[in-house]
Amino acid sequence: MKSPDVDRLRSEKPISFSDFLQSYNENLPAAFPRASLALLREFKKANASLFKEGNLWSLDQHRKKVMDWLTSRQLKQL
C-alpha cells in the first residue's frame, strides 16, 4: 500500500490568511518579493474568483499565483 504524499496533502490543505502568509514567506528565495497582510488583501480583492471558499487559502492553489502577481506588481512600480 502506498503511503500518502505528506507534502501534497500539506499544500492542498485549506489554511487561514495568516497561516498562508507565514507559509508563503517561509523559505522563499531572496530574489522573490515577500508578501504582507496588505498585499495579500489586495491580491484577494483583485482575484476574488480564486476565493470561492471564503477566506481560505492553500499553497497549492494560491502560492504560485501570488508569487507571479507580486513579481508583476513590483515590475510595474519600477
HTML snippet that shows the backbone in 3Dmol.js (N, CA, C, O; Angstrom):
<script src="https://3Dmol.org/build/3Dmol-min.js"></script>
<div id="view" style="width:600px;height:400px;position:relative"></div>
<script>
const pdb = `
ATOM      1  N   MET A   1       0.841  -1.177   0.000  1.00  0.00           N
ATOM      2  CA  MET A   1       0.000   0.000   0.000  1.00  0.00           C
ATOM      3  C   MET A   1       0.890   1.245   0.000  1.00  0.00           C
ATOM      4  O   MET A   1       1.866   1.326   0.746  1.00  0.00           O
ATOM      5  N   LYS A   2       0.542   2.194  -0.833  1.00  0.00           N
ATOM      6  CA  LYS A   2       1.314   3.424  -0.973  1.00  0.00           C
ATOM      7  C   LYS A   2       0.959   4.395   0.151  1.00  0.00           C
ATOM      8  O   LYS A   2      -0.214   4.631   0.438  1.00  0.00           O
ATOM      9  N   SER A   3       1.995   4.954   0.781  1.00  0.00           N
ATOM     10  CA  SER A   3       1.749   5.912   1.862  1.00  0.00           C
ATOM     11  C   SER A   3       1.345   7.265   1.268  1.00  0.00           C
ATOM     12  O   SER A   3       1.730   7.593   0.146  1.00  0.00           O
ATOM     13  N   PRO A   4       0.577   8.041   2.017  1.00  0.00           N
ATOM     14  CA  PRO A   4       0.115   9.332   1.495  1.00  0.00           C
ATOM     15  C   PRO A   4       1.285  10.297   1.274  1.00  0.00           C
ATOM     16  O   PRO A   4       2.278  10.269   2.000  1.00  0.00           O
ATOM     17  N   ASP A   5       1.146  11.131   0.277  1.00  0.00           N
ATOM     18  CA  ASP A   5       2.142  12.148  -0.031  1.00  0.00           C
ATOM     19  C   ASP A   5       1.921  13.322   0.926  1.00  0.00           C
ATOM     20  O   ASP A   5       1.021  14.137   0.721  1.00  0.00           O
ATOM     21  N   VAL A   6       2.741  13.401   1.963  1.00  0.00           N
ATOM     22  CA  VAL A   6       2.576  14.390   3.026  1.00  0.00           C
ATOM     23  C   VAL A   6       2.710  15.816   2.488  1.00  0.00           C
ATOM     24  O   VAL A   6       1.950  16.700   2.884  1.00  0.00           O
ATOM     25  N   ASP A   7       3.673  16.046   1.589  1.00  0.00           N
ATOM     26  CA  ASP A   7       3.854  17.392   1.028  1.00  0.00           C
ATOM     27  C   ASP A   7       2.643  17.825   0.219  1.00  0.00           C
ATOM     28  O   ASP A   7       2.203  18.970   0.317  1.00  0.00           O
ATOM     29  N   ARG A   8       2.103  16.912  -0.579  1.00  0.00           N
ATOM     30  CA  ARG A   8       0.915  17.248  -1.369  1.00  0.00           C
ATOM     31  C   ARG A   8      -0.275  17.541  -0.470  1.00  0.00           C
ATOM     32  O   ARG A   8      -1.008  18.503  -0.698  1.00  0.00           O
ATOM     33  N   LEU A   9      -0.466  16.719   0.545  1.00  0.00           N
ATOM     34  CA  LEU A   9      -1.574  16.942   1.475  1.00  0.00           C
ATOM     35  C   LEU A   9      -1.430  18.284   2.185  1.00  0.00           C
ATOM     36  O   LEU A   9      -2.422  18.988   2.375  1.00  0.00           O
ATOM     37  N   ARG A  10      -0.215  18.648   2.577  1.00  0.00           N
ATOM     38  CA  ARG A  10       0.028  19.930   3.246  1.00  0.00           C
ATOM     39  C   ARG A  10      -0.252  21.092   2.303  1.00  0.00           C
ATOM     40  O   ARG A  10      -0.831  22.097   2.715  1.00  0.00           O
ATOM     41  N   SER A  11       0.152  20.965   1.048  1.00  0.00           N
ATOM     42  CA  SER A  11      -0.032  22.073   0.107  1.00  0.00           C
ATOM     43  C   SER A  11      -1.493  22.239  -0.312  1.00  0.00           C
ATOM     44  O   SER A  11      -1.906  23.343  -0.667  1.00  0.00           O
ATOM     45  N   GLU A  12      -2.269  21.176  -0.278  1.00  0.00           N
ATOM     46  CA  GLU A  12      -3.682  21.252  -0.677  1.00  0.00           C
ATOM     47  C   GLU A  12      -4.609  21.616   0.478  1.00  0.00           C
ATOM     48  O   GLU A  12      -5.765  21.972   0.253  1.00  0.00           O
ATOM     49  N   LYS A  13      -4.120  21.533   1.696  1.00  0.00           N
ATOM     50  CA  LYS A  13      -4.949  21.779   2.869  1.00  0.00           C
ATOM     51  C   LYS A  13      -5.365  23.255   2.939  1.00  0.00           C
ATOM     52  O   LYS A  13      -4.511  24.138   2.860  1.00  0.00           O
ATOM     53  N   PRO A  14      -6.656  23.527   3.084  1.00  0.00           N
ATOM     54  CA  PRO A  14      -7.110  24.915   3.252  1.00  0.00           C
ATOM     55  C   PRO A  14      -6.562  25.480   4.565  1.00  0.00           C
ATOM     56  O   PRO A  14      -6.646  24.840   5.613  1.00  0.00           O
ATOM     57  N   ILE A  15      -6.001  26.685   4.488  1.00  0.00           N
ATOM     58  CA  ILE A  15      -5.418  27.313   5.670  1.00  0.00           C
ATOM     59  C   ILE A  15      -5.900  28.755   5.788  1.00  0.00           C
ATOM     60  O   ILE A  15      -6.447  29.327   4.845  1.00  0.00           O
ATOM     61  N   SER A  16      -5.687  29.313   6.946  1.00  0.00           N
ATOM     62  CA  SER A  16      -6.124  30.688   7.199  1.00  0.00           C
ATOM     63  C   SER A  16      -5.216  31.686   6.485  1.00  0.00           C
ATOM     64  O   SER A  16      -4.131  31.348   6.013  1.00  0.00           O
ATOM     65  N   PHE A  17      -5.684  32.893   6.424  1.00  0.00           N
ATOM     66  CA  PHE A  17      -4.961  34.015   5.830  1.00  0.00           C
ATOM     67  C   PHE A  17      -3.572  34.158   6.456  1.00  0.00           C
ATOM     68  O   PHE A  17      -2.573  34.233   5.740  1.00  0.00           O
ATOM     69  N   SER A  18      -3.507  34.196   7.781  1.00  0.00           N
ATOM     70  CA  SER A  18      -2.220  34.387   8.464  1.00  0.00           C
ATOM     71  C   SER A  18      -1.300  33.182   8.302  1.00  0.00           C
ATOM     72  O   SER A  18      -0.085  33.348   8.187  1.00  0.00           O
ATOM     73  N   ASP A  19      -1.857  31.974   8.290  1.00  0.00           N
ATOM     74  CA  ASP A  19      -1.030  30.776   8.058  1.00  0.00           C
ATOM     75  C   ASP A  19      -0.462  30.779   6.644  1.00  0.00           C
ATOM     76  O   ASP A  19       0.684  30.383   6.431  1.00  0.00           O
ATOM     77  N   PHE A  20      -1.268  31.228   5.671  1.00  0.00           N
ATOM     78  CA  PHE A  20      -0.769  31.311   4.300  1.00  0.00           C
ATOM     79  C   PHE A  20       0.377  32.318   4.220  1.00  0.00           C
ATOM     80  O   PHE A  20       1.398  32.043   3.590  1.00  0.00           O
ATOM     81  N   LEU A  21       0.218  33.475   4.850  1.00  0.00           N
ATOM     82  CA  LEU A  21       1.259  34.496   4.829  1.00  0.00           C
ATOM     83  C   LEU A  21       2.571  33.930   5.378  1.00  0.00           C
ATOM     84  O   LEU A  21       3.629  34.107   4.773  1.00  0.00           O
ATOM     85  N   GLN A  22       2.501  33.264   6.501  1.00  0.00           N
ATOM     86  CA  GLN A  22       3.694  32.680   7.107  1.00  0.00           C
ATOM     87  C   GLN A  22       4.296  31.603   6.203  1.00  0.00           C
ATOM     88  O   GLN A  22       5.508  31.584   5.989  1.00  0.00           O
ATOM     89  N   SER A  23       3.472  30.722   5.679  1.00  0.00           N
ATOM     90  CA  SER A  23       3.955  29.636   4.811  1.00  0.00           C
ATOM     91  C   SER A  23       4.526  30.170   3.508  1.00  0.00           C
ATOM     92  O   SER A  23       5.532  29.663   3.011  1.00  0.00           O
ATOM     93  N   TYR A  24       3.886  31.190   2.957  1.00  0.00           N
ATOM     94  CA  TYR A  24       4.359  31.773   1.699  1.00  0.00           C
ATOM     95  C   TYR A  24       5.771  32.329   1.858  1.00  0.00           C
ATOM     96  O   TYR A  24       6.643  32.047   1.036  1.00  0.00           O
ATOM     97  N   ASN A  25       6.001  33.100   2.887  1.00  0.00           N
ATOM     98  CA  ASN A  25       7.292  33.759   3.084  1.00  0.00           C
ATOM     99  C   ASN A  25       8.387  32.812   3.586  1.00  0.00           C
ATOM    100  O   ASN A  25       9.574  33.128   3.505  1.00  0.00           O
ATOM    101  N   GLU A  26       7.982  31.663   4.098  1.00  0.00           N
ATOM    102  CA  GLU A  26       8.935  30.684   4.629  1.00  0.00           C
ATOM    103  C   GLU A  26       9.765  30.085   3.492  1.00  0.00           C
ATOM    104  O   GLU A  26       9.206  29.610   2.503  1.00  0.00           O
ATOM    105  N   ASN A  27      11.052  30.102   3.618  1.00  0.00           N
ATOM    106  CA  ASN A  27      11.986  29.513   2.641  1.00  0.00           C
ATOM    107  C   ASN A  27      11.861  30.107   1.241  1.00  0.00           C
ATOM    108  O   ASN A  27      12.195  29.445   0.258  1.00  0.00           O
ATOM    109  N   LEU A  28      11.391  31.332   1.141  1.00  0.00           N
ATOM    110  CA  LEU A  28      11.262  31.998  -0.147  1.00  0.00           C
ATOM    111  C   LEU A  28      12.638  32.497  -0.582  1.00  0.00           C
ATOM    112  O   LEU A  28      13.330  33.141   0.206  1.00  0.00           O
ATOM    113  N   PRO A  29      13.047  32.213  -1.818  1.00  0.00           N
ATOM    114  CA  PRO A  29      14.349  32.710  -2.278  1.00  0.00           C
ATOM    115  C   PRO A  29      14.425  34.232  -2.155  1.00  0.00           C
ATOM    116  O   PRO A  29      13.416  34.924  -2.296  1.00  0.00           O
ATOM    117  N   ALA A  30      15.613  34.742  -1.893  1.00  0.00           N
ATOM    118  CA  ALA A  30      15.823  36.178  -1.672  1.00  0.00           C
ATOM    119  C   ALA A  30      15.390  37.030  -2.860  1.00  0.00           C
ATOM    120  O   ALA A  30      15.029  38.193  -2.685  1.00  0.00           O
ATOM    121  N   ALA A  31      15.422  36.469  -4.059  1.00  0.00           N
ATOM    122  CA  ALA A  31      15.076  37.226  -5.264  1.00  0.00           C
ATOM    123  C   ALA A  31      13.572  37.503  -5.392  1.00  0.00           C
ATOM    124  O   ALA A  31      13.169  38.363  -6.175  1.00  0.00           O
ATOM    125  N   PHE A  32      12.757  36.795  -4.642  1.00  0.00           N
ATOM    126  CA  PHE A  32      11.312  36.949  -4.757  1.00  0.00           C
ATOM    127  C   PHE A  32      10.787  37.941  -3.727  1.00  0.00           C
ATOM    128  O   PHE A  32      11.266  37.984  -2.594  1.00  0.00           O
ATOM    129  N   PRO A  33       9.798  38.740  -4.130  1.00  0.00           N
ATOM    130  CA  PRO A  33       9.224  39.705  -3.176  1.00  0.00           C
ATOM    131  C   PRO A  33       8.436  38.999  -2.077  1.00  0.00           C
ATOM    132  O   PRO A  33       7.758  38.002  -2.325  1.00  0.00           O
ATOM    133  N   ARG A  34       8.534  39.514  -0.897  1.00  0.00           N
ATOM    134  CA  ARG A  34       7.814  38.981   0.259  1.00  0.00           C
ATOM    135  C   ARG A  34       6.368  39.465   0.239  1.00  0.00           C
ATOM    136  O   ARG A  34       6.062  40.534  -0.290  1.00  0.00           O
ATOM    137  N   ALA A  35       5.500  38.671   0.817  1.00  0.00           N
ATOM    138  CA  ALA A  35       4.088  39.046   0.950  1.00  0.00           C
ATOM    139  C   ALA A  35       3.889  39.729   2.301  1.00  0.00           C
ATOM    140  O   ALA A  35       4.649  39.513   3.245  1.00  0.00           O
ATOM    141  N   SER A  36       2.866  40.543   2.367  1.00  0.00           N
ATOM    142  CA  SER A  36       2.462  41.185   3.623  1.00  0.00           C
ATOM    143  C   SER A  36       0.946  41.063   3.718  1.00  0.00           C
ATOM    144  O   SER A  36       0.282  40.684   2.753  1.00  0.00           O
ATOM    145  N   LEU A  37       0.414  41.386   4.875  1.00  0.00           N
ATOM    146  CA  LEU A  37      -1.043  41.332   5.039  1.00  0.00           C
ATOM    147  C   LEU A  37      -1.733  42.250   4.030  1.00  0.00           C
ATOM    148  O   LEU A  37      -2.714  41.862   3.395  1.00  0.00           O
ATOM    149  N   ALA A  38      -1.214  43.459   3.892  1.00  0.00           N
ATOM    150  CA  ALA A  38      -1.829  44.427   2.966  1.00  0.00           C
ATOM    151  C   ALA A  38      -1.769  43.921   1.522  1.00  0.00           C
ATOM    152  O   ALA A  38      -2.749  44.033   0.784  1.00  0.00           O
ATOM    153  N   LEU A  39      -0.637  43.374   1.123  1.00  0.00           N
ATOM    154  CA  LEU A  39      -0.509  42.868  -0.254  1.00  0.00           C
ATOM    155  C   LEU A  39      -1.425  41.684  -0.501  1.00  0.00           C
ATOM    156  O   LEU A  39      -2.017  41.579  -1.575  1.00  0.00           O
ATOM    157  N   LEU A  40      -1.554  40.794   0.470  1.00  0.00           N
ATOM    158  CA  LEU A  40      -2.449  39.644   0.284  1.00  0.00           C
ATOM    159  C   LEU A  40      -3.905  40.082   0.226  1.00  0.00           C
ATOM    160  O   LEU A  40      -4.699  39.494  -0.509  1.00  0.00           O
ATOM    161  N   ARG A  41      -4.260  41.095   0.984  1.00  0.00           N
ATOM    162  CA  ARG A  41      -5.633  41.629   0.898  1.00  0.00           C
ATOM    163  C   ARG A  41      -5.888  42.201  -0.502  1.00  0.00           C
ATOM    164  O   ARG A  41      -6.953  41.993  -1.083  1.00  0.00           O
ATOM    165  N   GLU A  42      -4.908  42.914  -1.026  1.00  0.00           N
ATOM    166  CA  GLU A  42      -5.019  43.479  -2.371  1.00  0.00           C
ATOM    167  C   GLU A  42      -5.113  42.364  -3.415  1.00  0.00           C
ATOM    168  O   GLU A  42      -5.911  42.454  -4.349  1.00  0.00           O
ATOM    169  N   PHE A  43      -4.304  41.320  -3.260  1.00  0.00           N
ATOM    170  CA  PHE A  43      -4.353  40.173  -4.171  1.00  0.00           C
ATOM    171  C   PHE A  43      -5.736  39.524  -4.140  1.00  0.00           C
ATOM    172  O   PHE A  43      -6.307  39.212  -5.185  1.00  0.00           O
ATOM    173  N   LYS A  44      -6.262  39.327  -2.947  1.00  0.00           N
ATOM    174  CA  LYS A  44      -7.578  38.684  -2.814  1.00  0.00           C
ATOM    175  C   LYS A  44      -8.664  39.513  -3.480  1.00  0.00           C
ATOM    176  O   LYS A  44      -9.551  38.965  -4.136  1.00  0.00           O
ATOM    177  N   LYS A  45      -8.602  40.813  -3.319  1.00  0.00           N
ATOM    178  CA  LYS A  45      -9.596  41.693  -3.932  1.00  0.00           C
ATOM    179  C   LYS A  45      -9.503  41.633  -5.462  1.00  0.00           C
ATOM    180  O   LYS A  45     -10.521  41.616  -6.153  1.00  0.00           O
ATOM    181  N   ALA A  46      -8.278  41.601  -5.976  1.00  0.00           N
ATOM    182  CA  ALA A  46      -8.057  41.568  -7.423  1.00  0.00           C
ATOM    183  C   ALA A  46      -8.355  40.206  -8.032  1.00  0.00           C
ATOM    184  O   ALA A  46      -8.561  40.100  -9.241  1.00  0.00           O
ATOM    185  N   ASN A  47      -8.381  39.161  -7.206  1.00  0.00           N
ATOM    186  CA  ASN A  47      -8.580  37.785  -7.692  1.00  0.00           C
ATOM    187  C   ASN A  47      -9.689  37.090  -6.921  1.00  0.00           C
ATOM    188  O   ASN A  47      -9.519  35.959  -6.466  1.00  0.00           O
ATOM    189  N   ALA A  48     -10.802  37.749  -6.774  1.00  0.00           N
ATOM    190  CA  ALA A  48     -11.915  37.233  -5.966  1.00  0.00           C
ATOM    191  C   ALA A  48     -12.392  35.858  -6.420  1.00  0.00           C
ATOM    192  O   ALA A  48     -12.867  35.073  -5.600  1.00  0.00           O
ATOM    193  N   SER A  49     -12.275  35.554  -7.703  1.00  0.00           N
ATOM    194  CA  SER A  49     -12.753  34.265  -8.212  1.00  0.00           C
ATOM    195  C   SER A  49     -11.954  33.086  -7.658  1.00  0.00           C
ATOM    196  O   SER A  49     -12.416  31.947  -7.734  1.00  0.00           O
ATOM    197  N   LEU A  50     -10.779  33.330  -7.109  1.00  0.00           N
ATOM    198  CA  LEU A  50      -9.966  32.260  -6.525  1.00  0.00           C
ATOM    199  C   LEU A  50     -10.384  31.915  -5.100  1.00  0.00           C
ATOM    200  O   LEU A  50      -9.847  30.985  -4.498  1.00  0.00           O
ATOM    201  N   PHE A  51     -11.342  32.663  -4.563  1.00  0.00           N
ATOM    202  CA  PHE A  51     -11.711  32.504  -3.160  1.00  0.00           C
ATOM    203  C   PHE A  51     -13.182  32.130  -2.996  1.00  0.00           C
ATOM    204  O   PHE A  51     -13.938  32.812  -2.304  1.00  0.00           O
ATOM    205  N   LYS A  52     -13.562  31.055  -3.634  1.00  0.00           N
ATOM    206  CA  LYS A  52     -14.947  30.571  -3.534  1.00  0.00           C
ATOM    207  C   LYS A  52     -15.234  29.996  -2.149  1.00  0.00           C
ATOM    208  O   LYS A  52     -16.392  29.854  -1.757  1.00  0.00           O
ATOM    209  N   GLU A  53     -14.166  29.664  -1.408  1.00  0.00           N
ATOM    210  CA  GLU A  53     -14.297  29.096  -0.064  1.00  0.00           C
ATOM    211  C   GLU A  53     -14.232  30.176   1.022  1.00  0.00           C
ATOM    212  O   GLU A  53     -13.988  29.867   2.188  1.00  0.00           O
ATOM    213  N   GLY A  54     -14.444  31.413   0.653  1.00  0.00           N
ATOM    214  CA  GLY A  54     -14.375  32.494   1.632  1.00  0.00           C
ATOM    215  C   GLY A  54     -12.953  32.972   1.825  1.00  0.00           C
ATOM    216  O   GLY A  54     -12.297  33.384   0.868  1.00  0.00           O
ATOM    217  N   ASN A  55     -12.473  32.920   3.052  1.00  0.00           N
ATOM    218  CA  ASN A  55     -11.139  33.430   3.355  1.00  0.00           C
ATOM    219  C   ASN A  55     -10.119  32.302   3.507  1.00  0.00           C
ATOM    220  O   ASN A  55      -9.117  32.470   4.201  1.00  0.00           O
ATOM    221  N   LEU A  56     -10.359  31.162   2.873  1.00  0.00           N
ATOM    222  CA  LEU A  56      -9.416  30.056   2.952  1.00  0.00           C
ATOM    223  C   LEU A  56      -8.437  30.105   1.792  1.00  0.00           C
ATOM    224  O   LEU A  56      -8.810  30.372   0.649  1.00  0.00           O
ATOM    225  N   TRP A  57      -7.200  29.845   2.105  1.00  0.00           N
ATOM    226  CA  TRP A  57      -6.119  29.841   1.134  1.00  0.00           C
ATOM    227  C   TRP A  57      -5.524  28.438   1.092  1.00  0.00           C
ATOM    228  O   TRP A  57      -5.733  27.653   2.017  1.00  0.00           O
ATOM    229  N   SER A  58      -4.790  28.114   0.039  1.00  0.00           N
ATOM    230  CA  SER A  58      -3.996  26.884   0.015  1.00  0.00           C
ATOM    231  C   SER A  58      -2.719  27.174  -0.763  1.00  0.00           C
ATOM    232  O   SER A  58      -2.718  27.938  -1.728  1.00  0.00           O
ATOM    233  N   LEU A  59      -1.644  26.553  -0.326  1.00  0.00           N
ATOM    234  CA  LEU A  59      -0.372  26.751  -1.010  1.00  0.00           C
ATOM    235  C   LEU A  59      -0.470  26.254  -2.443  1.00  0.00           C
ATOM    236  O   LEU A  59       0.079  26.870  -3.357  1.00  0.00           O
ATOM    237  N   ASP A  60      -1.163  25.150  -2.639  1.00  0.00           N
ATOM    238  CA  ASP A  60      -1.313  24.553  -3.965  1.00  0.00           C
ATOM    239  C   ASP A  60      -2.014  25.495  -4.937  1.00  0.00           C
ATOM    240  O   ASP A  60      -1.560  25.659  -6.069  1.00  0.00           O
ATOM    241  N   GLN A  61      -3.086  26.100  -4.523  1.00  0.00           N
ATOM    242  CA  GLN A  61      -3.889  26.938  -5.415  1.00  0.00           C
ATOM    243  C   GLN A  61      -3.383  28.379  -5.516  1.00  0.00           C
ATOM    244  O   GLN A  61      -3.486  28.991  -6.579  1.00  0.00           O
ATOM    245  N   HIS A  62      -2.846  28.923  -4.441  1.00  0.00           N
ATOM    246  CA  HIS A  62      -2.569  30.358  -4.401  1.00  0.00           C
ATOM    247  C   HIS A  62      -1.100  30.765  -4.444  1.00  0.00           C
ATOM    248  O   HIS A  62      -0.798  31.865  -4.906  1.00  0.00           O
ATOM    249  N   ARG A  63      -0.185  29.934  -3.987  1.00  0.00           N
ATOM    250  CA  ARG A  63       1.207  30.384  -3.843  1.00  0.00           C
ATOM    251  C   ARG A  63       1.819  30.868  -5.159  1.00  0.00           C
ATOM    252  O   ARG A  63       2.368  31.969  -5.208  1.00  0.00           O
ATOM    253  N   LYS A  64       1.737  30.085  -6.202  1.00  0.00           N
ATOM    254  CA  LYS A  64       2.327  30.458  -7.499  1.00  0.00           C
ATOM    255  C   LYS A  64       1.657  31.716  -8.043  1.00  0.00           C
ATOM    256  O   LYS A  64       2.330  32.590  -8.591  1.00  0.00           O
ATOM    257  N   LYS A  65       0.348  31.814  -7.896  1.00  0.00           N
ATOM    258  CA  LYS A  65      -0.381  32.987  -8.391  1.00  0.00           C
ATOM    259  C   LYS A  65       0.032  34.250  -7.628  1.00  0.00           C
ATOM    260  O   LYS A  65       0.208  35.310  -8.227  1.00  0.00           O
ATOM    261  N   VAL A  66       0.185  34.131  -6.313  1.00  0.00           N
ATOM    262  CA  VAL A  66       0.634  35.275  -5.518  1.00  0.00           C
ATOM    263  C   VAL A  66       2.050  35.658  -5.925  1.00  0.00           C
ATOM    264  O   VAL A  66       2.357  36.840  -6.075  1.00  0.00           O
ATOM    265  N   MET A  67       2.905  34.670  -6.101  1.00  0.00           N
ATOM    266  CA  MET A  67       4.291  34.921  -6.498  1.00  0.00           C
ATOM    267  C   MET A  67       4.349  35.679  -7.826  1.00  0.00           C
ATOM    268  O   MET A  67       5.072  36.667  -7.945  1.00  0.00           O
ATOM    269  N   ASP A  68       3.596  35.222  -8.813  1.00  0.00           N
ATOM    270  CA  ASP A  68       3.554  35.889 -10.120  1.00  0.00           C
ATOM    271  C   ASP A  68       2.975  37.297 -10.006  1.00  0.00           C
ATOM    272  O   ASP A  68       3.490  38.235 -10.615  1.00  0.00           O
ATOM    273  N   TRP A  69       1.907  37.443  -9.226  1.00  0.00           N
ATOM    274  CA  TRP A  69       1.251  38.734  -9.056  1.00  0.00           C
ATOM    275  C   TRP A  69       2.189  39.731  -8.379  1.00  0.00           C
ATOM    276  O   TRP A  69       2.292  40.876  -8.819  1.00  0.00           O
ATOM    277  N   LEU A  70       2.870  39.311  -7.321  1.00  0.00           N
ATOM    278  CA  LEU A  70       3.799  40.198  -6.625  1.00  0.00           C
ATOM    279  C   LEU A  70       4.954  40.613  -7.530  1.00  0.00           C
ATOM    280  O   LEU A  70       5.375  41.769  -7.511  1.00  0.00           O
ATOM    281  N   THR A  71       5.462  39.681  -8.315  1.00  0.00           N
ATOM    282  CA  THR A  71       6.563  39.983  -9.224  1.00  0.00           C
ATOM    283  C   THR A  71       6.128  40.986 -10.287  1.00  0.00           C
ATOM    284  O   THR A  71       6.841  41.954 -10.551  1.00  0.00           O
ATOM    285  N   SER A  72       4.959  40.764 -10.903  1.00  0.00           N
ATOM    286  CA  SER A  72       4.484  41.686 -11.934  1.00  0.00           C
ATOM    287  C   SER A  72       4.156  43.049 -11.333  1.00  0.00           C
ATOM    288  O   SER A  72       4.390  44.077 -11.969  1.00  0.00           O
ATOM    289  N   ARG A  73       3.629  43.068 -10.142  1.00  0.00           N
ATOM    290  CA  ARG A  73       3.308  44.321  -9.442  1.00  0.00           C
ATOM    291  C   ARG A  73       4.578  45.102  -9.163  1.00  0.00           C
ATOM    292  O   ARG A  73       4.616  46.322  -9.321  1.00  0.00           O
ATOM    293  N   GLN A  74       5.620  44.392  -8.745  1.00  0.00           N
ATOM    294  CA  GLN A  74       6.905  45.026  -8.452  1.00  0.00           C
ATOM    295  C   GLN A  74       7.525  45.603  -9.732  1.00  0.00           C
ATOM    296  O   GLN A  74       8.097  46.693  -9.702  1.00  0.00           O
ATOM    297  N   LEU A  75       7.417  44.889 -10.844  1.00  0.00           N
ATOM    298  CA  LEU A  75       7.976  45.352 -12.097  1.00  0.00           C
ATOM    299  C   LEU A  75       7.264  46.610 -12.603  1.00  0.00           C
ATOM    300  O   LEU A  75       7.896  47.491 -13.185  1.00  0.00           O
ATOM    301  N   LYS A  76       5.956  46.691 -12.380  1.00  0.00           N
ATOM    302  CA  LYS A  76       5.181  47.862 -12.803  1.00  0.00           C
ATOM    303  C   LYS A  76       5.590  49.105 -12.028  1.00  0.00           C
ATOM    304  O   LYS A  76       5.474  50.221 -12.534  1.00  0.00           O
ATOM    305  N   GLN A  77       6.064  48.919 -10.812  1.00  0.00           N
ATOM    306  CA  GLN A  77       6.435  50.051  -9.962  1.00  0.00           C
ATOM    307  C   GLN A  77       7.822  50.592 -10.291  1.00  0.00           C
ATOM    308  O   GLN A  77       8.190  51.673  -9.832  1.00  0.00           O
ATOM    309  N   LEU A  78       8.591  49.853 -11.077  1.00  0.00           N
ATOM    310  CA  LEU A  78       9.960  50.308 -11.408  1.00  0.00           C
ATOM    311  C   LEU A  78       9.973  51.385 -12.428  1.00  0.00           C
ATOM    312  O   LEU A  78      11.041  51.866 -12.805  1.00  0.00           O
TER     313      LEU A  78
END
`;
const viewer = $3Dmol.createViewer("view");
viewer.addModel(pdb, "pdb");
viewer.setStyle({}, {cartoon: {color: "spectrum"}});
viewer.zoomTo();
viewer.render();
</script>
